[in-house]
Amino acid sequence: MLAGEFTGMKVQEAKGLIRSKLLDLGQAVVYSEPEKKVMSRSGDECVVALTDQWYITYGEQEWKKAAEECLAGMNLYSEETRHGFEHTLSWLNQWACSRSFGLGTRIPWDEEFLVESLSDSTLYMAYYTVAHMLQRGDMYGADNSSVKPEQLTDEVWDFLFVGGPYPKSSEIPSSVLNKMKQEFEYWYPFDLRVSGKDLIQNHLTFCIYNHTAIVPKHHWPRGFRCNGHIMLNSEKMSKSTGNFRTLRQAIEEFSADATRFSLADAGDGWMMPTLSLRRQMLRSYVLLRRFHGWRRFLPPSHL
Protein backbone atom coordinates (compact mmCIF):
# COMPACT_ATOMS: atom_id res chain seq x y z
CA MET A 1 0.00 0.00 0.00
CA LEU A 2 1.34 3.46 -0.95
CA ALA A 3 -1.04 5.74 0.97
CA GLY A 4 -3.20 5.90 4.09
CA GLU A 5 -2.83 4.30 7.50
CA PHE A 6 -1.88 0.94 6.00
CA THR A 7 1.09 2.30 4.04
CA GLY A 8 3.87 -0.26 3.63
CA MET A 9 1.63 -3.29 4.04
CA LYS A 10 1.17 -5.93 1.38
CA VAL A 11 -2.23 -5.88 -0.30
CA GLN A 12 -3.07 -9.32 1.12
CA GLU A 13 -2.37 -8.06 4.65
CA ALA A 14 -4.24 -4.79 4.25
CA LYS A 15 -7.39 -6.13 2.56
CA GLY A 16 -8.84 -7.68 5.71
CA LEU A 17 -8.02 -4.64 7.84
CA ILE A 18 -9.59 -2.22 5.36
CA ARG A 19 -12.67 -4.43 5.09
CA SER A 20 -13.10 -4.51 8.87
CA LYS A 21 -12.63 -0.76 9.18
CA LEU A 22 -15.22 0.04 6.49
CA LEU A 23 -17.73 -2.32 8.10
CA ASP A 24 -17.11 -0.80 11.55
CA LEU A 25 -17.66 2.71 10.15
CA GLY A 26 -20.88 1.63 8.46
CA GLN A 27 -19.47 2.54 5.06
CA ALA A 28 -19.72 -0.99 3.62
CA VAL A 29 -21.93 -4.06 3.69
CA VAL A 30 -21.07 -7.71 3.09
CA TYR A 31 -22.30 -8.83 -0.31
CA SER A 32 -21.77 -12.20 -1.98
CA GLU A 33 -22.88 -13.71 -5.26
CA PRO A 34 -21.82 -16.69 -7.40
CA GLU A 35 -19.10 -16.09 -9.99
CA LYS A 36 -21.55 -17.29 -12.62
CA LYS A 37 -25.00 -18.80 -12.87
CA VAL A 38 -25.31 -21.96 -10.74
CA MET A 39 -28.10 -24.48 -11.19
CA SER A 40 -29.08 -27.10 -8.62
CA ARG A 41 -29.66 -30.73 -9.58
CA SER A 42 -33.38 -30.03 -9.29
CA GLY A 43 -33.04 -27.43 -12.07
CA ASP A 44 -33.44 -24.37 -9.81
CA GLU A 45 -31.17 -21.32 -9.94
CA CYS A 46 -29.01 -20.97 -6.82
CA VAL A 47 -28.47 -17.79 -4.82
CA VAL A 48 -26.07 -16.98 -1.97
CA ALA A 49 -27.43 -16.97 1.58
CA LEU A 50 -25.55 -15.50 4.54
CA THR A 51 -25.86 -18.13 7.28
CA ASP A 52 -23.96 -19.37 10.31
CA GLN A 53 -21.13 -21.67 9.31
CA TRP A 54 -18.37 -23.84 10.79
CA TYR A 55 -14.89 -23.69 9.28
CA ILE A 56 -11.78 -25.86 9.37
CA THR A 57 -8.55 -23.85 9.41
CA TYR A 58 -6.42 -25.98 7.12
CA GLY A 59 -3.66 -23.39 6.84
CA GLU A 60 -2.62 -23.64 10.51
CA GLN A 61 1.19 -23.51 10.45
CA GLU A 62 2.15 -26.76 12.22
CA TRP A 63 -0.62 -28.70 10.50
CA LYS A 64 0.47 -27.34 7.13
CA LYS A 65 4.06 -28.50 7.77
CA ALA A 66 2.80 -32.04 8.43
CA ALA A 67 0.74 -31.96 5.23
CA GLU A 68 3.77 -30.78 3.24
CA GLU A 69 5.86 -33.57 4.76
CA CYS A 70 3.24 -36.13 3.77
CA LEU A 71 3.04 -34.75 0.23
CA ALA A 72 6.83 -34.84 -0.18
CA GLY A 73 6.82 -38.60 0.42
CA MET A 74 3.93 -39.42 -1.91
CA ASN A 75 4.04 -40.88 -5.41
CA LEU A 76 1.95 -38.55 -7.59
CA TYR A 77 2.96 -39.93 -11.02
CA SER A 78 3.35 -36.51 -12.67
CA GLU A 79 4.92 -33.14 -11.93
CA GLU A 80 1.68 -31.39 -12.89
CA THR A 81 -0.10 -33.20 -10.08
CA ARG A 82 2.60 -32.32 -7.56
CA HIS A 83 2.53 -28.66 -8.59
CA GLY A 84 -1.24 -28.69 -8.16
CA PHE A 85 -0.98 -29.95 -4.58
CA GLU A 86 1.86 -27.56 -3.72
CA HIS A 87 -0.15 -24.63 -5.04
CA THR A 88 -3.24 -25.68 -3.07
CA LEU A 89 -1.24 -26.01 0.15
CA SER A 90 0.11 -22.49 -0.41
CA TRP A 91 -3.33 -20.83 -0.32
CA LEU A 92 -5.78 -23.21 1.39
CA ASN A 93 -6.91 -21.79 4.72
CA GLN A 94 -10.41 -21.65 6.14
CA TRP A 95 -12.88 -24.03 4.53
CA ALA A 96 -16.59 -24.13 5.32
CA CYS A 97 -17.18 -27.67 6.56
CA SER A 98 -20.87 -27.63 7.53
CA ARG A 99 -24.29 -27.41 5.96
CA SER A 100 -27.79 -27.20 7.38
CA PHE A 101 -29.69 -29.83 5.36
CA GLY A 102 -29.31 -33.03 3.35
CA LEU A 103 -27.74 -36.40 4.08
CA GLY A 104 -24.65 -36.65 6.22
CA THR A 105 -23.14 -36.83 9.69
CA ARG A 106 -24.22 -34.40 12.39
CA ILE A 107 -21.44 -32.21 13.80
CA PRO A 108 -21.02 -33.60 17.35
CA TRP A 109 -20.75 -30.22 19.11
CA ASP A 110 -23.50 -28.53 17.09
CA GLU A 111 -26.09 -30.99 15.78
CA GLU A 112 -27.98 -28.27 13.96
CA PHE A 113 -25.39 -28.74 11.20
CA LEU A 114 -24.10 -31.64 9.13
CA VAL A 115 -20.55 -32.17 7.90
CA GLU A 116 -20.49 -31.16 4.22
CA SER A 117 -19.62 -33.93 1.79
CA LEU A 118 -16.11 -32.88 0.71
CA SER A 119 -14.97 -32.71 4.34
CA ASP A 120 -16.88 -35.83 5.40
CA SER A 121 -15.33 -38.16 2.83
CA THR A 122 -11.60 -37.70 3.36
CA LEU A 123 -10.99 -40.73 5.62
CA TYR A 124 -13.43 -43.26 4.23
CA MET A 125 -10.53 -45.30 2.82
CA ALA A 126 -9.93 -46.41 6.40
CA TYR A 127 -13.55 -47.56 6.66
CA TYR A 128 -13.11 -49.75 3.58
CA THR A 129 -10.73 -51.97 5.57
CA VAL A 130 -13.41 -53.01 8.08
CA ALA A 131 -16.66 -52.50 6.13
CA HIS A 132 -16.90 -56.16 5.14
CA MET A 133 -16.93 -57.17 8.81
CA LEU A 134 -19.64 -54.68 9.67
CA GLN A 135 -21.80 -55.65 6.69
CA ARG A 136 -20.91 -59.35 6.49
CA GLY A 137 -19.62 -59.07 2.96
CA ASP A 138 -22.73 -57.35 1.60
CA MET A 139 -21.80 -54.00 0.06
CA TYR A 140 -25.42 -52.84 0.36
CA GLY A 141 -25.67 -53.68 4.06
CA ALA A 142 -28.71 -55.88 3.52
CA ASP A 143 -27.52 -58.55 5.94
CA ASN A 144 -27.71 -57.81 9.65
CA SER A 145 -24.34 -57.33 11.32
CA SER A 146 -23.41 -58.53 14.78
CA VAL A 147 -22.00 -55.03 15.38
CA LYS A 148 -24.60 -52.33 16.04
CA PRO A 149 -24.04 -48.69 14.99
CA GLU A 150 -24.34 -47.47 18.58
CA GLN A 151 -21.47 -49.80 19.57
CA LEU A 152 -19.07 -47.99 17.24
CA THR A 153 -17.99 -45.41 19.79
CA ASP A 154 -15.07 -42.99 19.58
CA GLU A 155 -13.08 -45.37 21.80
CA VAL A 156 -13.63 -48.22 19.33
CA TRP A 157 -12.50 -46.15 16.34
CA ASP A 158 -9.48 -44.85 18.29
CA PHE A 159 -8.48 -48.44 19.02
CA LEU A 160 -8.91 -49.51 15.40
CA PHE A 161 -7.35 -46.56 13.56
CA VAL A 162 -5.06 -44.49 15.79
CA GLY A 163 -3.44 -46.93 18.20
CA GLY A 164 -5.72 -46.15 21.12
CA PRO A 165 -6.17 -48.48 24.12
CA TYR A 166 -8.46 -51.47 23.93
CA PRO A 167 -12.05 -50.28 24.64
CA LYS A 168 -12.80 -52.41 27.69
CA SER A 169 -16.34 -51.06 28.01
CA SER A 170 -17.25 -52.08 24.45
CA GLU A 171 -19.87 -54.78 23.95
CA ILE A 172 -18.29 -55.84 20.65
CA PRO A 173 -16.62 -59.27 21.07
CA SER A 174 -12.85 -59.01 21.42
CA SER A 175 -12.37 -61.47 18.55
CA VAL A 176 -14.26 -59.09 16.23
CA LEU A 177 -12.44 -55.98 17.43
CA ASN A 178 -9.02 -57.59 17.10
CA LYS A 179 -9.85 -58.91 13.64
CA MET A 180 -11.01 -55.45 12.52
CA LYS A 181 -7.79 -53.91 13.82
CA GLN A 182 -5.76 -56.60 12.05
CA GLU A 183 -7.56 -55.83 8.77
CA PHE A 184 -6.86 -52.11 9.09
CA GLU A 185 -3.19 -52.64 9.93
CA TYR A 186 -2.81 -55.00 6.97
CA TRP A 187 -4.36 -52.72 4.34
CA TYR A 188 -3.21 -49.30 5.57
CA PRO A 189 -1.74 -46.99 4.49
CA PHE A 190 -3.31 -46.98 1.06
CA ASP A 191 -0.77 -47.05 -1.77
CA LEU A 192 -2.91 -45.43 -4.43
CA ARG A 193 -6.03 -43.32 -4.66
CA VAL A 194 -7.26 -42.53 -8.19
CA SER A 195 -9.35 -39.40 -8.62
CA GLY A 196 -10.00 -36.37 -10.80
CA LYS A 197 -7.54 -33.48 -10.86
CA ASP A 198 -10.34 -31.03 -10.06
CA LEU A 199 -10.41 -32.50 -6.54
CA ILE A 200 -6.78 -31.55 -5.81
CA GLN A 201 -7.89 -28.14 -4.57
CA ASN A 202 -10.32 -29.59 -2.04
CA HIS A 203 -11.10 -33.25 -1.35
CA LEU A 204 -7.65 -34.75 -2.00
CA THR A 205 -5.78 -32.04 -0.10
CA PHE A 206 -8.28 -32.43 2.76
CA CYS A 207 -7.43 -36.13 2.67
CA ILE A 208 -3.75 -35.34 3.26
CA TYR A 209 -4.51 -32.84 6.01
CA ASN A 210 -6.95 -35.07 7.88
CA HIS A 211 -4.76 -38.15 7.72
CA THR A 212 -1.83 -36.21 9.17
CA ALA A 213 -4.08 -34.86 11.93
CA ILE A 214 -5.64 -38.16 12.96
CA VAL A 215 -3.56 -41.24 12.11
CA PRO A 216 0.10 -42.04 12.91
CA LYS A 217 2.74 -41.14 10.33
CA HIS A 218 3.20 -44.73 9.14
CA HIS A 219 -0.45 -44.67 8.02
CA TRP A 220 -0.22 -41.49 5.96
CA PRO A 221 -1.26 -41.74 2.26
CA ARG A 222 1.40 -43.00 -0.15
CA GLY A 223 0.06 -42.05 -3.56
CA PHE A 224 -2.54 -40.25 -5.67
CA ARG A 225 -3.08 -40.71 -9.40
CA CYS A 226 -5.03 -37.76 -10.80
CA ASN A 227 -6.67 -37.68 -14.21
CA GLY A 228 -8.57 -35.14 -16.26
CA HIS A 229 -12.30 -35.29 -16.94
CA ILE A 230 -14.02 -35.27 -20.28
CA MET A 231 -15.23 -31.85 -21.38
CA LEU A 232 -18.35 -31.70 -23.48
CA ASN A 233 -18.26 -29.20 -26.36
CA SER A 234 -15.22 -27.47 -24.76
CA GLU A 235 -17.02 -26.91 -21.43
CA LYS A 236 -16.96 -28.85 -18.17
CA MET A 237 -19.57 -31.57 -18.15
CA SER A 238 -21.80 -30.75 -15.20
CA LYS A 239 -25.40 -31.32 -14.21
CA SER A 240 -25.43 -27.91 -12.53
CA THR A 241 -24.89 -26.15 -15.88
CA GLY A 242 -26.98 -28.49 -17.99
CA ASN A 243 -23.93 -29.41 -20.13
CA PHE A 244 -24.23 -33.13 -19.52
CA ARG A 245 -24.72 -36.37 -21.41
CA THR A 246 -24.66 -39.96 -20.19
CA LEU A 247 -23.00 -42.84 -22.03
CA ARG A 248 -26.42 -44.31 -22.70
CA GLN A 249 -27.61 -41.07 -24.30
CA ALA A 250 -24.50 -40.87 -26.51
CA ILE A 251 -24.86 -44.51 -27.58
CA GLU A 252 -28.54 -44.09 -28.41
CA GLU A 253 -27.84 -40.99 -30.49
CA PHE A 254 -24.54 -41.90 -32.18
CA SER A 255 -24.09 -45.70 -31.70
CA ALA A 256 -21.69 -47.61 -29.45
CA ASP A 257 -18.81 -47.75 -31.96
CA ALA A 258 -18.90 -44.03 -32.70
CA THR A 259 -18.96 -43.25 -28.97
CA ARG A 260 -15.96 -45.52 -28.32
CA PHE A 261 -13.93 -43.97 -31.14
CA SER A 262 -14.79 -40.44 -30.00
CA LEU A 263 -13.80 -41.11 -26.40
CA ALA A 264 -10.51 -42.71 -27.48
CA ASP A 265 -9.80 -39.78 -29.79
CA ALA A 266 -10.59 -37.11 -27.18
CA GLY A 267 -7.40 -37.60 -25.11
CA ASP A 268 -6.43 -39.03 -21.72
CA GLY A 269 -4.10 -38.69 -18.73
CA TRP A 270 -3.70 -35.34 -16.94
CA MET A 271 -5.16 -33.37 -19.83
CA MET A 272 -8.87 -32.56 -20.03
CA PRO A 273 -10.17 -34.60 -22.99
CA THR A 274 -12.61 -32.57 -25.05
CA LEU A 275 -15.55 -34.33 -26.64
CA SER A 276 -17.12 -32.13 -29.30
CA LEU A 277 -20.08 -34.32 -30.04
CA ARG A 278 -21.15 -33.44 -33.55
CA ARG A 279 -17.65 -32.94 -34.94
CA GLN A 280 -16.04 -35.96 -33.29
CA MET A 281 -18.97 -38.26 -33.92
CA LEU A 282 -18.82 -37.36 -37.62
CA ARG A 283 -15.06 -37.94 -37.59
CA SER A 284 -15.59 -41.31 -35.88
CA TYR A 285 -18.20 -42.23 -38.45
CA VAL A 286 -15.71 -41.53 -41.26
CA LEU A 287 -13.03 -43.59 -39.49
CA LEU A 288 -15.44 -46.47 -39.04
CA ARG A 289 -16.37 -46.40 -42.72
CA ARG A 290 -12.68 -46.51 -43.63
CA PHE A 291 -12.05 -49.32 -41.16
CA HIS A 292 -14.84 -51.43 -42.59
CA GLY A 293 -13.43 -50.71 -46.05
CA TRP A 294 -9.95 -51.87 -44.98
CA ARG A 295 -11.36 -55.11 -43.61
CA ARG A 296 -11.89 -56.36 -47.15
CA PHE A 297 -8.12 -56.50 -47.64
CA LEU A 298 -7.27 -58.29 -44.37
CA PRO A 299 -6.66 -62.06 -44.29
CA PRO A 300 -9.23 -64.05 -42.26
CA SER A 301 -6.68 -64.64 -39.46
CA HIS A 302 -6.57 -60.87 -38.77
CA LEU A 303 -10.32 -60.34 -38.58
N, C-alpha and C positions, 0 to 999 in steps of 0.2 A: 504494500500500500504506500502511496506517495503523498497522501494528504490526510488531515483529520487526526483524531485521537488514536487511531490504530496504525499510524505511520511506522513503516519498518517491518510490519508483520507480513507473512505470506498470506496470499488470498485465502487459502484453505483454513488458516488459523483465524482470520478476521471474519469470515463469512458467518460463522455461528454467533460471534459476539455482536456483529452488526444486526443480525436477525433478532437476537434477544433484546437489544436496545430499542429497536423500532417497535417491537411488540409491547415492551414496557411503557413506551411513550404513547402508545395508542395510535401510532402512525402506520401500522401495518396489520394485516390479518393473515392467518394461515389459509392457504388455498391450494388444493391438490386436484389434479385431473389426470386421466390416462394419457400416455404419450400419443396414442392413436385409438381409434375406435376398437372396443373390446366387446365381443359377444359371448354370452354364456352358452353352455351346452344345450340349454333349453331354447336358445334362439333369441334371448332378450339382451338388449344393450346394457352394459354395465356402467355404473357411475361410482365415484369415490365417496366413501362415507368416513367421517372422522369418528372413530370409536376407541374405546380403551383397548390396549394391546400389551402383550408380553413380548419381550425381546431377549434374544441370546446375544451376548457380547462376544462374538467370535474373535475379535481383534485383540483381546486381552494379551498383554505382552508375553507372559510366561507360557500361556496356552499356545500362542502363535509360534513360539520357538519349538515347542514339542511337535506341532503340526509340520513345521518346516523340516524337522529332523526325520519325521516319518516319511515325508515326501522324498527326501534325499535318498532314502534307502529303497524306494519302490521302483519296480520295472514298469515303465509307462509306454514302451514300444515305439515312441516317436518323440522327437524334440518339440514338435508343435504341441503335443499333449502336455509335456513338462512346462513349457512356457505358459500354457493356459492356466495350469495350477499355480505357478509362481505368481502370475499376474493377479489371480483371484485372491491369493493369500496377502498380496500387497494392499488390497483395498477393502476386503471383506471386514465388516465391523458388526454393527447391530443388525440383527435379522429378526423380523417379526415371526414368532414361532407359535402363535395361537390364532384360533378362529372361534366364532361364536355358534356355528351350526354345522351340521353334516355328520358323517361317520368319523370315528376316531377315538382316541384315548383322552379322557378327561385329565386336565392338568391337576396334579394332586393337591397343590396348595390353593387352587382357585378353580373349583369345578364348574364355574360358569362357562369356562373356556375349554376347547379341545386343542390338542397339539396338531398344528397344521401338517399336511401330508409330507412335505419335503423334509421337515425336521423329524417327523415320527418314523421315517423309514430308513434311517442311516445305520441301524445296528441289526436289521432283521436277518443279516447273514448268520449271525450267532444263533438266532432262533431256528434256522434251517437244521442245525446240527442235532436238535432234540425234538423237532416237530413230529417225527415219525413215532416217537415214544409217547407223545401226548395224544396223537391221533390214531395210533395203532396201525400205521401204514396207509391210512386213508387220507389222501390230500384234501378231500372235501370235509373231513371231520365228521362223516356220517356215523362212524362207529363210536360208541361210548368209550371214553378213556377212564382208566382207573385213577387218573389224576384230575382233580377238580380245579377249575379256574381260581377259586378262592384259596386253594392251597399253595398257589404260586406266589408266595410272598416275596418281599424285597430280600429277606434273608436267604430264601431258596435261590433266587437269581444271583445274589452275591456269591453264594457257595459254588454255583455252576460256572459263572463267567469271570469272576474277578478274584478268585482265590480266598474268598471269605470262609469263616469257620463253618463247620457242619451245623445245619439248623436243627438243633435237638428238639425244638418244640414242633417241628413239622410232622404232619400226619402221613406224609408220603413215605412209603416203605424205603428203608435204607438201600435195598438192592436196586430200586428204581432210581433213586437220587445218584447213587454212585455210578450207575450205568450211564445216566444222562451226562454226568461230569466227564466220564471217560470218552463219550462220543464227542463232546465239545473239544476236549484236549486233543483228540485224534485229528479232527478236521480243521481246527483253527491254528494259526491265522489262515485266512483265505489267500490263495496264491494269485487269483485272477478274478476280477469283476469286469464284465463287459457292459458298456453302456454308451449312450449318445454323448457327443462332445458338448452339447448344449447344457448338460447337467454338471459340467466342470465348475461353473460359477455358482452352484448352489449345492445340490444333493451330494455330489461326490466329494466336494471339499468339506461339507458337513460330516460326511462319513469319516474322513481323516481326523477332523477335530474331535468328534465324539468318541472315536476309538481311543485316541490318545488321552482323553479325559477319564475314560471309564475302565478300560482293560489294561493289563500289564503290557510292557513294551514288547515282549515276545509274542504277543497276540495282535500287534498292529498290522494293518493291511500290507500286502506285499506287491500287489500289482493291479493296475487298471488298464484296460484296452478300450480306447474311445474311438468311436466311428462317427461319420457324418450321417445325416438323415436325408432321405429323398425330398427334394423340393419339387413342387408341382407348378409347372408354368412359371418357373423362376421365382416363386414365392414359397415360404415355409408352409408345409402342409399342416393345417390346423383346423380343428372343428370350430374353434372360437372365431375364426375369420371366414369360415365357410369354404375355404380352399382345401377341399378334402375329397379323396376318392379311395374306396376300399379295393382290394384285389379282386373281389367278386364283381364289383361294378366295372372295373377295367376289362376283366375277362369277358363279361357279357357284352360289352360295347365293342371291343377290339379283337377278341379271341385270346386263348391261352398262349399260343405261340408268339403272337405279336407283343403281348405283355412281357413275356420272358425276354425276348430280344431287346425290347426297349429298356427294361431294368438293367440288363447286362451292359447295354450301351451307354447308360447314364453316368457310370463312374462308381467308384467304391473307395474304401479306406477312410482317411481323415477328411477328404474333400466332401462337399455337399453335392451329391449326385442330383442333377436337374432333369426332371422328366417333363418334357414339353409334349403333352399328349398328342395333339394332332400331327405335329411335325415328326416326332419320333415314331409314332405308330405307322405313319405313311412310309417312313424310312425302313422300318422293320418289315412292312409288307413287301417292299421292293426287294429287300434282302432275302425274304422267304421265297419269293418268286424265283430269284436267281438260284437259291439253294436247290429248290425242287427241279430247276432246269439242269443244274450240275449233276444231280443224281443219275440222270440218264447215262452219264459217261463213267460212272463208278462201277467196278466189278462187284458181283453179288456179295463177296466176302467183306466189302467195306460198307455195305448198307445196313 
